[in-house]
């Protein structure tokens, strides 16, 4: 799987979409995130979860009508 875009890679580990990552960055990927990067990622995830909760609540409200 392509780490840049999440698409499936081919047998030669080349990316199958048009993201230009080619499954190969030519350098070592960082393994650890900084504290700031972790916070930003968790805040984005929290935002996604809140949006999902809102969608579920709206769907439940529609079903209860």
N, CA, C and O atoms as a Maestro MAE file, in Angstrom:
{
 s_m_m2io_version
 :::
 2.0.0
}

f_m_ct {
 s_m_title
 :::
 protein
 m_atom[260] {
  # First column is atom index #
  i_m_mmod_type
  r_m_x_coord
  r_m_y_coord
  r_m_z_coord
  i_m_residue_number
  s_m_chain_name
  s_m_pdb_residue_name
  s_m_pdb_atom_name
  i_m_atomic_number
  :::
  1 25 0.849 -1.179 0.000 1 A "UNK " " N  " 7
  2 3 0.000 0.000 0.000 1 A "UNK " " CA " 6
  3 2 0.892 1.239 0.000 1 A "UNK " " C  " 6
  4 15 1.911 1.287 0.689 1 A "UNK " " O  " 8
  5 25 0.502 2.209 -0.762 2 A "UNK " " N  " 7
  6 3 1.254 3.461 -0.846 2 A "UNK " " CA " 6
  7 2 1.106 4.248 0.446 2 A "UNK " " C  " 6
  8 15 -0.013 4.511 0.885 2 A "UNK " " O  " 8
  9 25 2.227 4.629 1.064 3 A "UNK " " N  " 7
  10 3 2.166 5.368 2.326 3 A "UNK " " CA " 6
  11 2 1.766 6.821 2.113 3 A "UNK " " C  " 6
  12 15 1.299 7.472 3.049 3 A "UNK " " O  " 8
  13 25 1.938 7.343 0.903 4 A "UNK " " N  " 7
  14 3 1.609 8.742 0.657 4 A "UNK " " CA " 6
  15 2 0.123 8.960 0.422 4 A "UNK " " C  " 6
  16 15 -0.446 9.937 0.907 4 A "UNK " " O  " 8
  17 25 -0.514 8.050 -0.325 5 A "UNK " " N  " 7
  18 3 -1.916 8.283 -0.668 5 A "UNK " " CA " 6
  19 2 -2.840 7.159 -0.226 5 A "UNK " " C  " 6
  20 15 -4.060 7.317 -0.268 5 A "UNK " " O  " 8
  21 25 -2.281 6.016 0.201 6 A "UNK " " N  " 7
  22 3 -3.102 4.916 0.674 6 A "UNK " " CA " 6
  23 2 -3.598 3.983 -0.410 6 A "UNK " " C  " 6
  24 15 -4.309 3.024 -0.114 6 A "UNK " " O  " 8
  25 25 -3.238 4.242 -1.678 7 A "UNK " " N  " 7
  26 3 -3.701 3.365 -2.740 7 A "UNK " " CA " 6
  27 2 -2.901 2.066 -2.731 7 A "UNK " " C  " 6
  28 15 -1.862 1.971 -2.079 7 A "UNK " " O  " 8
  29 25 -3.380 1.100 -3.437 8 A "UNK " " N  " 7
  30 3 -2.679 -0.174 -3.534 8 A "UNK " " CA " 6
  31 2 -1.541 -0.038 -4.543 8 A "UNK " " C  " 6
  32 15 -1.698 0.609 -5.579 8 A "UNK " " O  " 8
  33 25 -0.415 -0.638 -4.243 9 A "UNK " " N  " 7
  34 3 0.723 -0.578 -5.149 9 A "UNK " " CA " 6
  35 2 0.796 -1.837 -5.990 9 A "UNK " " C  " 6
  36 15 0.280 -2.886 -5.607 9 A "UNK " " O  " 8
  37 25 1.435 -1.722 -7.126 10 A "UNK " " N  " 7
  38 3 1.577 -2.852 -8.030 10 A "UNK " " CA " 6
  39 2 2.664 -3.802 -7.578 10 A "UNK " " C  " 6
  40 15 3.266 -3.611 -6.521 10 A "UNK " " O  " 8
  41 25 2.918 -4.832 -8.382 11 A "UNK " " N  " 7
  42 3 3.916 -5.836 -8.040 11 A "UNK " " CA " 6
  43 2 5.307 -5.235 -7.892 11 A "UNK " " C  " 6
  44 15 6.119 -5.726 -7.108 11 A "UNK " " O  " 8
  45 25 5.581 -4.180 -8.638 12 A "UNK " " N  " 7
  46 3 6.896 -3.550 -8.558 12 A "UNK " " CA " 6
  47 2 6.930 -2.429 -7.521 12 A "UNK " " C  " 6
  48 15 7.848 -1.609 -7.515 12 A "UNK " " O  " 8
  49 25 5.919 -2.398 -6.642 13 A "UNK " " N  " 7
  50 3 5.786 -1.381 -5.597 13 A "UNK " " CA " 6
  51 2 5.621 0.019 -6.152 13 A "UNK " " C  " 6
  52 15 5.914 0.999 -5.466 13 A "UNK " " O  " 8
  53 25 5.153 0.123 -7.389 14 A "UNK " " N  " 7
  54 3 4.860 1.446 -7.927 14 A "UNK " " CA " 6
  55 2 3.399 1.771 -7.645 14 A "UNK " " C  " 6
  56 15 2.548 0.883 -7.611 14 A "UNK " " O  " 8
  57 25 3.128 3.022 -7.449 15 A "UNK " " N  " 7
  58 3 1.780 3.464 -7.117 15 A "UNK " " CA " 6
  59 2 0.880 3.312 -8.341 15 A "UNK " " C  " 6
  60 15 1.298 3.603 -9.462 15 A "UNK " " O  " 8
  61 25 -0.357 2.857 -8.126 16 A "UNK " " N  " 7
  62 3 -1.280 2.637 -9.229 16 A "UNK " " CA " 6
  63 2 -2.172 3.837 -9.520 16 A "UNK " " C  " 6
  64 15 -2.994 3.768 -10.435 16 A "UNK " " O  " 8
  65 25 -2.043 4.915 -8.789 17 A "UNK " " N  " 7
  66 3 -2.889 6.083 -9.054 17 A "UNK " " CA " 6
  67 2 -2.018 7.218 -9.583 17 A "UNK " " C  " 6
  68 15 -0.867 6.995 -9.957 17 A "UNK " " O  " 8
  69 25 -2.546 8.401 -9.616 18 A "UNK " " N  " 7
  70 3 -1.822 9.549 -10.163 18 A "UNK " " CA " 6
  71 2 -1.246 10.458 -9.085 18 A "UNK " " C  " 6
  72 15 -1.139 11.666 -9.298 18 A "UNK " " O  " 8
  73 25 -0.873 9.906 -7.934 19 A "UNK " " N  " 7
  74 3 -0.387 10.751 -6.842 19 A "UNK " " CA " 6
  75 2 1.099 11.090 -6.976 19 A "UNK " " C  " 6
  76 15 1.612 11.885 -6.189 19 A "UNK " " O  " 8
  77 25 1.800 10.510 -7.947 20 A "UNK " " N  " 7
  78 3 3.220 10.763 -8.193 20 A "UNK " " CA " 6
  79 2 4.139 10.296 -7.080 20 A "UNK " " C  " 6
  80 15 5.293 10.722 -7.030 20 A "UNK " " O  " 8
  81 25 3.671 9.436 -6.186 21 A "UNK " " N  " 7
  82 3 4.559 8.975 -5.124 21 A "UNK " " CA " 6
  83 2 5.393 7.788 -5.589 21 A "UNK " " C  " 6
  84 15 6.498 7.576 -5.090 21 A "UNK " " O  " 8
  85 25 4.875 7.009 -6.543 22 A "UNK " " N  " 7
  86 3 5.550 5.829 -7.089 22 A "UNK " " CA " 6
  87 2 5.965 4.832 -6.016 22 A "UNK " " C  " 6
  88 15 6.813 3.977 -6.273 22 A "UNK " " O  " 8
  89 25 5.387 4.921 -4.817 23 A "UNK " " N  " 7
  90 3 5.664 3.961 -3.764 23 A "UNK " " CA " 6
  91 2 7.090 3.981 -3.262 23 A "UNK " " C  " 6
  92 15 7.450 3.165 -2.414 23 A "UNK " " O  " 8
  93 25 7.904 4.880 -3.754 24 A "UNK " " N  " 7
  94 3 9.325 4.915 -3.467 24 A "UNK " " CA " 6
  95 2 9.774 6.354 -3.334 24 A "UNK " " C  " 6
  96 15 9.825 7.067 -4.336 24 A "UNK " " O  " 8
  97 25 10.095 6.802 -2.156 25 A "UNK " " N  " 7
  98 3 10.497 8.191 -1.987 25 A "UNK " " CA " 6
  99 2 11.999 8.381 -2.145 25 A "UNK " " C  " 6
  100 15 12.455 9.516 -2.287 25 A "UNK " " O  " 8
  101 25 12.784 7.303 -2.126 26 A "UNK " " N  " 7
  102 3 14.219 7.423 -2.302 26 A "UNK " " CA " 6
  103 2 14.952 7.857 -1.050 26 A "UNK " " C  " 6
  104 15 16.167 8.057 -1.090 26 A "UNK " " O  " 8
  105 25 14.260 8.007 0.040 27 A "UNK " " N  " 7
  106 3 14.894 8.379 1.303 27 A "UNK " " CA " 6
  107 2 14.211 7.630 2.432 27 A "UNK " " C  " 6
  108 15 13.121 7.084 2.262 27 A "UNK " " O  " 8
  109 25 14.849 7.609 3.566 28 A "UNK " " N  " 7
  110 3 14.258 6.941 4.723 28 A "UNK " " CA " 6
  111 2 13.102 7.753 5.257 28 A "UNK " " C  " 6
  112 15 13.203 8.973 5.391 28 A "UNK " " O  " 8
  113 25 12.011 7.091 5.561 29 A "UNK " " N  " 7
  114 3 10.870 7.766 6.162 29 A "UNK " " CA " 6
  115 2 11.106 7.910 7.655 29 A "UNK " " C  " 6
  116 15 11.670 7.027 8.301 29 A "UNK " " O  " 8
  117 25 10.662 9.046 8.190 30 A "UNK " " N  " 7
  118 3 10.777 9.240 9.632 30 A "UNK " " CA " 6
  119 2 9.879 8.253 10.337 30 A "UNK " " C  " 6
  120 15 8.796 7.926 9.853 30 A "UNK " " O  " 8
  121 25 10.323 7.789 11.462 31 A "UNK " " N  " 7
  122 3 9.560 6.795 12.195 31 A "UNK " " CA " 6
  123 2 8.732 7.427 13.318 31 A "UNK " " C  " 6
  124 15 7.683 6.899 13.686 31 A "UNK " " O  " 8
  125 25 9.193 8.538 13.855 32 A "UNK " " N  " 7
  126 3 8.532 9.161 14.991 32 A "UNK " " CA " 6
  127 2 8.020 10.541 14.618 32 A "UNK " " C  " 6
  128 15 8.574 11.220 13.754 32 A "UNK " " O  " 8
  129 25 6.947 10.939 15.291 33 A "UNK " " N  " 7
  130 3 6.383 12.263 15.080 33 A "UNK " " CA " 6
  131 2 6.809 13.177 16.215 33 A "UNK " " C  " 6
  132 15 7.063 12.735 17.336 33 A "UNK " " O  " 8
  133 25 6.879 14.460 15.898 34 A "UNK " " N  " 7
  134 3 7.128 15.424 16.964 34 A "UNK " " CA " 6
  135 2 5.846 15.566 17.777 34 A "UNK " " C  " 6
  136 15 4.774 15.136 17.349 34 A "UNK " " O  " 8
  137 25 5.967 16.161 18.932 35 A "UNK " " N  " 7
  138 3 4.800 16.381 19.781 35 A "UNK " " CA " 6
  139 2 3.765 17.234 19.045 35 A "UNK " " C  " 6
  140 15 2.567 16.963 19.118 35 A "UNK " " O  " 8
  141 25 4.229 18.257 18.342 36 A "UNK " " N  " 7
  142 3 3.327 19.120 17.583 36 A "UNK " " CA " 6
  143 2 2.596 18.366 16.483 36 A "UNK " " C  " 6
  144 15 1.411 18.602 16.246 36 A "UNK " " O  " 8
  145 25 3.300 17.455 15.808 37 A "UNK " " N  " 7
  146 3 2.675 16.651 14.759 37 A "UNK " " CA " 6
  147 2 1.632 15.703 15.342 37 A "UNK " " C  " 6
  148 15 0.570 15.496 14.755 37 A "UNK " " O  " 8
  149 25 1.945 15.130 16.502 38 A "UNK " " N  " 7
  150 3 0.983 14.241 17.161 38 A "UNK " " CA " 6
  151 2 -0.277 15.008 17.543 38 A "UNK " " C  " 6
  152 15 -1.391 14.526 17.339 38 A "UNK " " O  " 8
  153 25 -0.097 16.193 18.093 39 A "UNK " " N  " 7
  154 3 -1.237 17.012 18.500 39 A "UNK " " CA " 6
  155 2 -2.089 17.359 17.284 39 A "UNK " " C  " 6
  156 15 -3.312 17.225 17.327 39 A "UNK " " O  " 8
  157 25 -1.453 17.803 16.202 40 A "UNK " " N  " 7
  158 3 -2.189 18.172 14.991 40 A "UNK " " CA " 6
  159 2 -2.961 16.979 14.436 40 A "UNK " " C  " 6
  160 15 -4.111 17.118 14.020 40 A "UNK " " O  " 8
  161 25 -2.326 15.805 14.430 41 A "UNK " " N  " 7
  162 3 -2.991 14.612 13.914 41 A "UNK " " CA " 6
  163 2 -4.176 14.222 14.790 41 A "UNK " " C  " 6
  164 15 -5.240 13.875 14.279 41 A "UNK " " O  " 8
  165 25 -3.994 14.279 16.098 42 A "UNK " " N  " 7
  166 3 -5.091 13.928 17.005 42 A "UNK " " CA " 6
  167 2 -6.233 14.934 16.934 42 A "UNK " " C  " 6
  168 15 -7.397 14.549 17.039 42 A "UNK " " O  " 8
  169 25 -5.920 16.216 16.759 43 A "UNK " " N  " 7
  170 3 -6.970 17.223 16.624 43 A "UNK " " CA " 6
  171 2 -7.764 17.004 15.341 43 A "UNK " " C  " 6
  172 15 -8.986 17.158 15.333 43 A "UNK " " O  " 8
  173 25 -7.083 16.649 14.266 44 A "UNK " " N  " 7
  174 3 -7.775 16.356 13.008 44 A "UNK " " CA " 6
  175 2 -8.661 15.125 13.168 44 A "UNK " " C  " 6
  176 15 -9.791 15.097 12.678 44 A "UNK " " O  " 8
  177 25 -8.147 14.114 13.851 45 A "UNK " " N  " 7
  178 3 -8.920 12.895 14.086 45 A "UNK " " CA " 6
  179 2 -10.147 13.190 14.937 45 A "UNK " " C  " 6
  180 15 -11.235 12.688 14.657 45 A "UNK " " O  " 8
  181 25 -9.975 14.001 15.975 46 A "UNK " " N  " 7
  182 3 -11.094 14.383 16.835 46 A "UNK " " CA " 6
  183 2 -12.167 15.114 16.035 46 A "UNK " " C  " 6
  184 15 -13.360 14.882 16.230 46 A "UNK " " O  " 8
  185 25 -11.742 15.988 15.145 47 A "UNK " " N  " 7
  186 3 -12.681 16.713 14.302 47 A "UNK " " CA " 6
  187 2 -13.478 15.746 13.421 47 A "UNK " " C  " 6
  188 15 -14.690 15.898 13.265 47 A "UNK " " O  " 8
  189 25 -12.795 14.754 12.848 48 A "UNK " " N  " 7
  190 3 -13.472 13.745 12.033 48 A "UNK " " CA " 6
  191 2 -14.487 12.968 12.865 48 A "UNK " " C  " 6
  192 15 -15.594 12.691 12.405 48 A "UNK " " O  " 8
  193 25 -14.107 12.619 14.087 49 A "UNK " " N  " 7
  194 3 -15.017 11.875 14.964 49 A "UNK " " CA " 6
  195 2 -16.243 12.697 15.315 49 A "UNK " " C  " 6
  196 15 -17.355 12.168 15.341 49 A "UNK " " O  " 8
  197 25 -16.058 13.983 15.586 50 A "UNK " " N  " 7
  198 3 -17.191 14.856 15.907 50 A "UNK " " CA " 6
  199 2 -18.145 14.957 14.724 50 A "UNK " " C  " 6
  200 15 -19.364 14.966 14.900 50 A "UNK " " O  " 8
  201 25 -17.589 15.032 13.520 51 A "UNK " " N  " 7
  202 3 -18.419 15.081 12.322 51 A "UNK " " CA " 6
  203 2 -19.192 13.780 12.166 51 A "UNK " " C  " 6
  204 15 -20.368 13.794 11.803 51 A "UNK " " O  " 8
  205 25 -18.543 12.666 12.437 52 A "UNK " " N  " 7
  206 3 -19.201 11.364 12.348 52 A "UNK " " CA " 6
  207 2 -20.324 11.252 13.385 52 A "UNK " " C  " 6
  208 15 -21.405 10.751 13.075 52 A "UNK " " O  " 8
  209 25 -20.073 11.716 14.611 53 A "UNK " " N  " 7
  210 3 -21.101 11.690 15.657 53 A "UNK " " CA " 6
  211 2 -22.306 12.518 15.226 53 A "UNK " " C  " 6
  212 15 -23.449 12.095 15.400 53 A "UNK " " O  " 8
  213 25 -22.053 13.680 14.670 54 A "UNK " " N  " 7
  214 3 -23.143 14.544 14.217 54 A "UNK " " CA " 6
  215 2 -23.971 13.843 13.131 54 A "UNK " " C  " 6
  216 15 -25.200 13.916 13.140 54 A "UNK " " O  " 8
  217 25 -23.304 13.176 12.212 55 A "UNK " " N  " 7
  218 3 -24.011 12.470 11.142 55 A "UNK " " CA " 6
  219 2 -24.876 11.348 11.710 55 A "UNK " " C  " 6
  220 15 -26.008 11.149 11.269 55 A "UNK " " O  " 8
  221 25 -24.345 10.620 12.681 56 A "UNK " " N  " 7
  222 3 -25.112 9.538 13.299 56 A "UNK " " CA " 6
  223 2 -26.312 10.099 14.053 56 A "UNK " " C  " 6
  224 15 -27.406 9.540 13.974 56 A "UNK " " O  " 8
  225 25 -26.123 11.188 14.775 57 A "UNK " " N  " 7
  226 3 -27.236 11.806 15.505 57 A "UNK " " CA " 6
  227 2 -28.328 12.275 14.547 57 A "UNK " " C  " 6
  228 15 -29.514 12.104 14.827 57 A "UNK " " O  " 8
  229 25 -27.937 12.861 13.428 58 A "UNK " " N  " 7
  230 3 -28.913 13.312 12.436 58 A "UNK " " CA " 6
  231 2 -29.659 12.129 11.833 58 A "UNK " " C  " 6
  232 15 -30.870 12.193 11.619 58 A "UNK " " O  " 8
  233 25 -28.938 11.061 11.563 59 A "UNK " " N  " 7
  234 3 -29.569 9.865 10.997 59 A "UNK " " CA " 6
  235 2 -30.562 9.269 11.998 59 A "UNK " " C  " 6
  236 15 -31.664 8.873 11.618 59 A "UNK " " O  " 8
  237 25 -30.180 9.205 13.254 60 A "UNK " " N  " 7
  238 3 -31.087 8.699 14.286 60 A "UNK " " CA " 6
  239 2 -32.336 9.583 14.390 60 A "UNK " " C  " 6
  240 15 -33.452 9.077 14.507 60 A "UNK " " O  " 8
  241 25 -32.143 10.887 14.349 61 A "UNK " " N  " 7
  242 3 -33.287 11.801 14.427 61 A "UNK " " CA " 6
  243 2 -34.237 11.568 13.255 61 A "UNK " " C  " 6
  244 15 -35.454 11.577 13.439 61 A "UNK " " O  " 8
  245 25 -33.704 11.362 12.064 62 A "UNK " " N  " 7
  246 3 -34.546 11.094 10.898 62 A "UNK " " CA " 6
  247 2 -35.297 9.786 11.053 62 A "UNK " " C  " 6
  248 15 -36.469 9.695 10.685 62 A "UNK " " O  " 8
  249 25 -34.645 8.783 11.586 63 A "UNK " " N  " 7
  250 3 -35.297 7.486 11.760 63 A "UNK " " CA " 6
  251 2 -36.410 7.544 12.805 63 A "UNK " " C  " 6
  252 15 -37.393 6.810 12.709 63 A "UNK " " O  " 8
  253 25 -36.259 8.393 13.777 64 A "UNK " " N  " 7
  254 3 -37.238 8.488 14.864 64 A "UNK " " CA " 6
  255 2 -38.473 9.297 14.467 64 A "UNK " " C  " 6
  256 15 -39.451 9.321 15.213 64 A "UNK " " O  " 8
  257 25 -38.450 9.947 13.331 65 A "UNK " " N  " 7
  258 3 -39.597 10.767 12.892 65 A "UNK " " CA " 6
  259 2 -40.749 9.904 12.475 65 A "UNK " " C  " 6
  260 15 -41.795 10.420 12.078 65 A "UNK " " O  " 8
  :::
 }
 m_bond[259] {
  # First column is bond index #
  i_m_from
  i_m_to
  i_m_order
  :::
  1 1 2 1
  2 2 3 1
  3 3 4 2
  4 3 5 1
  5 5 6 1
  6 6 7 1
  7 7 8 2
  8 7 9 1
  9 9 10 1
  10 10 11 1
  11 11 12 2
  12 11 13 1
  13 13 14 1
  14 14 15 1
  15 15 16 2
  16 15 17 1
  17 17 18 1
  18 18 19 1
  19 19 20 2
  20 19 21 1
  21 21 22 1
  22 22 23 1
  23 23 24 2
  24 23 25 1
  25 25 26 1
  26 26 27 1
  27 27 28 2
  28 27 29 1
  29 29 30 1
  30 30 31 1
  31 31 32 2
  32 31 33 1
  33 33 34 1
  34 34 35 1
  35 35 36 2
  36 35 37 1
  37 37 38 1
  38 38 39 1
  39 39 40 2
  40 39 41 1
  41 41 42 1
  42 42 43 1
  43 43 44 2
  44 43 45 1
  45 45 46 1
  46 46 47 1
  47 47 48 2
  48 47 49 1
  49 49 50 1
  50 50 51 1
  51 51 52 2
  52 51 53 1
  53 53 54 1
  54 54 55 1
  55 55 56 2
  56 55 57 1
  57 57 58 1
  58 58 59 1
  59 59 60 2
  60 59 61 1
  61 61 62 1
  62 62 63 1
  63 63 64 2
  64 63 65 1
  65 65 66 1
  66 66 67 1
  67 67 68 2
  68 67 69 1
  69 69 70 1
  70 70 71 1
  71 71 72 2
  72 71 73 1
  73 73 74 1
  74 74 75 1
  75 75 76 2
  76 75 77 1
  77 77 78 1
  78 78 79 1
  79 79 80 2
  80 79 81 1
  81 81 82 1
  82 82 83 1
  83 83 84 2
  84 83 85 1
  85 85 86 1
  86 86 87 1
  87 87 88 2
  88 87 89 1
  89 89 90 1
  90 90 91 1
  91 91 92 2
  92 91 93 1
  93 93 94 1
  94 94 95 1
  95 95 96 2
  96 95 97 1
  97 97 98 1
  98 98 99 1
  99 99 100 2
  100 99 101 1
  101 101 102 1
  102 102 103 1
  103 103 104 2
  104 103 105 1
  105 105 106 1
  106 106 107 1
  107 107 108 2
  108 107 109 1
  109 109 110 1
  110 110 111 1
  111 111 112 2
  112 111 113 1
  113 113 114 1
  114 114 115 1
  115 115 116 2
  116 115 117 1
  117 117 118 1
  118 118 119 1
  119 119 120 2
  120 119 121 1
  121 121 122 1
  122 122 123 1
  123 123 124 2
  124 123 125 1
  125 125 126 1
  126 126 127 1
  127 127 128 2
  128 127 129 1
  129 129 130 1
  130 130 131 1
  131 131 132 2
  132 131 133 1
  133 133 134 1
  134 134 135 1
  135 135 136 2
  136 135 137 1
  137 137 138 1
  138 138 139 1
  139 139 140 2
  140 139 141 1
  141 141 142 1
  142 142 143 1
  143 143 144 2
  144 143 145 1
  145 145 146 1
  146 146 147 1
  147 147 148 2
  148 147 149 1
  149 149 150 1
  150 150 151 1
  151 151 152 2
  152 151 153 1
  153 153 154 1
  154 154 155 1
  155 155 156 2
  156 155 157 1
  157 157 158 1
  158 158 159 1
  159 159 160 2
  160 159 161 1
  161 161 162 1
  162 162 163 1
  163 163 164 2
  164 163 165 1
  165 165 166 1
  166 166 167 1
  167 167 168 2
  168 167 169 1
  169 169 170 1
  170 170 171 1
  171 171 172 2
  172 171 173 1
  173 173 174 1
  174 174 175 1
  175 175 176 2
  176 175 177 1
  177 177 178 1
  178 178 179 1
  179 179 180 2
  180 179 181 1
  181 181 182 1
  182 182 183 1
  183 183 184 2
  184 183 185 1
  185 185 186 1
  186 186 187 1
  187 187 188 2
  188 187 189 1
  189 189 190 1
  190 190 191 1
  191 191 192 2
  192 191 193 1
  193 193 194 1
  194 194 195 1
  195 195 196 2
  196 195 197 1
  197 197 198 1
  198 198 199 1
  199 199 200 2
  200 199 201 1
  201 201 202 1
  202 202 203 1
  203 203 204 2
  204 203 205 1
  205 205 206 1
  206 206 207 1
  207 207 208 2
  208 207 209 1
  209 209 210 1
  210 210 211 1
  211 211 212 2
  212 211 213 1
  213 213 214 1
  214 214 215 1
  215 215 216 2
  216 215 217 1
  217 217 218 1
  218 218 219 1
  219 219 220 2
  220 219 221 1
  221 221 222 1
  222 222 223 1
  223 223 224 2
  224 223 225 1
  225 225 226 1
  226 226 227 1
  227 227 228 2
  228 227 229 1
  229 229 230 1
  230 230 231 1
  231 231 232 2
  232 231 233 1
  233 233 234 1
  234 234 235 1
  235 235 236 2
  236 235 237 1
  237 237 238 1
  238 238 239 1
  239 239 240 2
  240 239 241 1
  241 241 242 1
  242 242 243 1
  243 243 244 2
  244 243 245 1
  245 245 246 1
  246 246 247 1
  247 247 248 2
  248 247 249 1
  249 249 250 1
  250 250 251 1
  251 251 252 2
  252 251 253 1
  253 253 254 1
  254 254 255 1
  255 255 256 2
  256 255 257 1
  257 257 258 1
  258 258 259 1
  259 259 260 2
  :::
 }
}
